[in-house]
């Protein structure tokens, strides 16, 4: 079966807010055996929504609509479905009763805006909202064997209602159709070359690395593709599920009973921030020094002034001393440092944009790595933080 996903919201078409519901719906629908033929985003306009709904029904068996079920003047999905299908809207009396009971508890009266949230097309199956007031629905089009599923736009409300819609439609979880590899260490062109004979793959690159989705409807073929890909990718794989590098590193530090500190310059505390994103990080993270200026490097981390004057702040010598300073200050087993040029200014011919030196220290051993990654400022900082965390993963990969 095929499905089309339609997202409503002028805030999305104007670029005022990122849209994420379509990604969630697509992944869940695919896991239920549905093939996604398209995703549309439209304004809060009855005729625009109706237009895209008709396109979706022409191309797919099921159209999932997210958004436009609230009680405000720009919540127009119900009216658009009414216009597209020629089916009148009616009040669901049971849901109307629940709304009245809810309002009574809060000391408010039932008005037309709230009452609107109990409307569904005639002959629909209702989808109750366990976390909100807006009622969802499934309208089956018996003559063409197709369905329209309307869900709220609020993610916390949409997600459980989507699962209920799957249940009402009789869609069960299928066997695994997608396998994820999260990698760091090769770019998307190199990875595409490595996996060029594996069909059914999606490669998605970002400053954090490259995600590879291996796709096949048949479990046997998927398993074989995954096995081949895993052998070729080797130790650049850092996860086979949707977890971040800092979670992988956190597990390593916890399992090995190691502590860590950071001394940061260009990243401005981003490495430390990512480490503490992980629940339980207080067990292994001792602290961080953000030494953005040369003076801070000298006074807080005991970096030698003469080394800065001789080699510059962006140098392996300074990165090494920053690691040493963090190890001494925090008495940790491991320390990371970075110093570099995130841009867009401050670079020279000798020291280009994106140049960084990343330090890694473990007890009495310290090493530095030269990295050049050119992108916008925050992408460079994110890449450097990923590179630094990945050093820990690689150091303890087979120990």
N, C-alpha and C positions, 0 to 999 in steps of 0.2 A: 504493500500500500504506500501511497505517496502523500506527503503533507506539505502545506505552505504555512509559513509563520508570518503574521502581520502584527506589527507594533504600532500603536497609535500614540501621538504626543508631539505637539508643536515644539516642545522643548528639545526634542531630538532632531527634528528636521532643521531647526535653526542652529544646531550645534551648541546649545546652551547646557546640555547635560549628556554624559555618556550613556549609551544604551547597552544593557547587559542581559535583559530577559531573553532575547532571541537566542543567545548562546546557550543559556540553560535549557530552554525548551528544545532546541535542536539536539543537544546531547542526550537528553532524556528520551526524546522521540526516536532517535536513532537506536538507542538501547532497547526500544520496544519493537524494533523491526521495521520502523517507518523510514522511507527514503525522503529526504528533504529536497524539494524541487526548487525552493526559493524562499527568500526572506525579504519582506517589504517594511518600510517605515513611512508613515504618512502623518499629515497634519490632523489636528482635531477638527475635522470637517466632515459632516455627514456624507457628502457626495464623494469626497476623496476616499473615505473609508469604504463606502459602498463599491466604488470603482475597483479598488484593490481586492476587496472580498470576492467580487465576480471573477477577477483574473485568477485568484487563488483556487476558486471552485472549478474553473475551467481546466486548470493544470493538475489539480490534486484531488485526493479522496477526502482529506480532512484539512480544514483551515483552522489554525489556532490563532486567536486574536488576544493580545495582551494590552490592557489599558482601556480607559474610557468608560469604566463601570461605576465611577463614583457619583456624587450628588451635585457636582458643580455644573455650571453652564457649558463648560467645554468637554464634559464627559458625554460623548455622543455615540458610543459603540452600539447601544441598544437600538437607537433610532436609525443608525446606518444599516444594521441587520434587517430591521423592519423594511427599510427602503429597498434594499437589495433583493430580499426574498419575497416581499409582498405579504409578510405575515404580521398580523397585529400584535402589539404588546399588551400583556395582561399582568395584573398583580398576583404574585404568589402569596396567598392569604396567610399561610403558615409563617413565612419569612416576615411578612408585614406585622404579624403578631409579635414576633421576636424583637423586631425593631421598636415597637411600642413599649414592650417590657424593658428593653435596654434604656430607652429615653426616660421612662418613668423613674428608674433608679438614679439617673443623673439629673433629674428635675427639669427636663426639657420636653417641649411639645413636638409632636410629629408634624413636620412641614413638608411641602412638596419636594424640596431638595432631597430630604432623607427618604421620603416615600418612594422616590424614583429608583432607589437602590433595590427595591423589591420587584421591579419589573423584569419580565422575561418574555421572549416570543411565545405565542400560543403553541402548545404542543411540545414545548421543550422539556428536557430533563434538567432539573436545577442542580447546581453544584454549590453546596453550602460553604460558607466562608468561616473557617474556625478561628480566624484571627482578625476579622474585620466585619464591616457592615454590608459591603457590596456583594450581591448574589451573582454567581456565575451561572452559565447554562451551556447545554449541548442541544443544538437543534439538528435533528436528523432529517435529511431530505430524502424521503422514501423513494420518490420517483427516479432519482439519479444515484441512489445509494451513496450519498455523501453526507458530511457532517461539518457543522460550524461549532467550534468550542470557544466560548468567550470567558476570559479570565481577567482579574484585576491587574493593574500595572505595578502595584506595590509588591516587591519580590517576596516578602515574608508571607503575604497572602496568596500570591500566585503559585508558589511551589507546592504546598499541600493540596491545593485545588487542582493542579495539573495531575497529580498522582490519582486523585479521585476521578478525574476525567478519563484517565487511562483505564481505571477499573470499570467505569460505566461503559466504556467502549469495548471492553473485553480484551484489552491489549496487555499481554503478559511480558515479563522480562525475557528477552531472548538470550541465547548463549553469547558469550563475549564476541564483539565484532570489531573492537578497536583496542590496540595496545599502544601505550605511550612510553616513549623514551625521552627523558630530559637529559640533555648533554651540554658539556662545556669543554672547549678546547679546539674545536674545528668550526669553520664557518659553514653556512648553508650550501655553498657551491661544492666544498670538499665533501660534505655529507651526501649531497645529491649524487656525486660521482661514485662514492662508496656503495651507495644503494641503488645505482641506476637500473639494475635488472629486477628490482623489486617493484611490482606495480601496486597500485592502491595505497599510496603513501601521501601524507601531507606534511610539509616541512615549514615550520614557523620560527623565524629568527627574531631575537631581541638582544639587548645588551646583556641579559642574563644567560645567553646561550641559544641553543637550537632545540626546539621541541619537535619530535618526529612521531607522527601518528601512523601506525601501520593498520590498514583497514582491510577486512575481508569478511564477507557474510558467512563463509564456511569455516567453522572452528579448526578443522584439520589444516586447511591452507594457511589460516592465520598463524597457527602454531609454528608451521614450517618457516614462514616469512620472519616471524619474531626470532626464531633460533638463528637464522642466517644473519639478520641485522645485528643481533646481540654479539655474535662472533666478530663481525666486521667493525663495529663501533668500539668494542673493548672498554678501556677504562675511562673514556670520555663520558660514559653513561654515569650520571650521579643519582638518578631516580627512575623508577618505572611506575610512578604514580604522581598525582598532582601535589607534590610537596616542594618546598623551597630548599635552596642550598643550606640556609642557616639551620633548617631542621635536621638535615643530614649531618651537618657538623655538630649540632647539639647532641645528637645520638652518639656520635663518636666520642665526644668529650665526656659524656655521662658514662658510657660503657667502659672507658679507659681511666675514669676518675681523674681527669686532667682539668686544670684551670687555665683561663685565658684572659689576656688584657690587650688593649689596642693603643697605638699612638698614631693619630691621624692628622693629616694636613689637608690635602686636596679633597678628600672625601668628607671632611667636616663632621665626622662622627657617624657617618652612614654605616660603616662596618659594625660599630658598636650597637647602633640602633637596630640593625637587622638581627644581630645576635640576641638582643633582648626581646625581639618579636616572639621568640619561642617560649611557651610556658615552661617554667622550671629552670630557666637560664641562670637564676641566682645561685644555683649549685656550682656552676663552673665559670661564670663571668664575674671578674673582680672589679673591673673599671676601665676607663678610657681617658686619655689626655688628647684633646684637640689642640694641636700646636700649629695654628695657621700662620703665625708670623715667625720670623727668624728668632726674635727675642724669646718667644714662648718655647721654641725648640731648645734654645740655649738654657733658659732658666728652669724649665719644667722637666726636660728630658736629658739635660747634661750633654747636649750636642756641642761639640767643640766649635767655637766661633771661627777659628782658623780654617776648619774644614768647610764651613759655609762660604767663607771668603775665597778659599782656594778652588773648591769644586762646585759651589752653588748649592742652594737649598734642594734643588732637584738633582740628586746624585745618589749613587749606590752607597757612598760613604755616609751620607746623612741618614738615609733609610736604615742603614745598619745600626747607627748610633741611636736612632729613635726606638728601634726594637730593644736594644740593650737597656735604654732608659726605662722602657715600660716593664721589662722583666725585673729590673732592680726596684722600681717604685712599688709595683704590685705584688712582687714575689710569686709570680705565676709560672706554671710549667711552660706555657706557650704565649707568644706575643706576635702581633701583626702590626706592620706600619705601612704608611704610604706617603709619598711626596711626589707631586707632579704638576702638570699644566692641563687643567680641565678646559681652559679657554673661556671665551673666544679670543682673549688677548694674553700677552705675557710670554709668547713663544718666540724663539729665534731660529736661525738656520741650523745652529748646532743642537738646539733643544726644541724640537718641533711640537706643534699642537698635539695633545694627547699623550705625550711622553710621561711615563710614570715609573718610579722605582718602588717595588713592593718588598717589604722585609718580612721574613719569617724567622722566628727564633724558638728553639726548643731546648730548654736547659742551657747548656754551654755552647750550643751550636746555632750559628746565625748565617742565613744566606739572603741574597737579594735577587730580585727578578726585574728585568727591564721589559716594559710593556709599552707599546704604542697603539692606541685605539682612538681613532678620530671620528667624532660625532658631535652632537650638541652637548653642552656642558653637563647637564644632568645625566644624560646617557653615558657619558664618559665616566662619571662618578659611580654610576650603578655597575658598569662593567668592571671597574677597578675593585669595587667591593666584592663582586662575584669571584674575580680572579683570586683575591686574597683568601676568601673563605675556601675556595677550591684547593688552595695549597694544603690546607689542613687535611682535607679529604684524601688527597693524593699521598700525603706523607704516611697516613695510617691505613692505606687501602688494603694491604695484605698482611697486616699485623694484628 
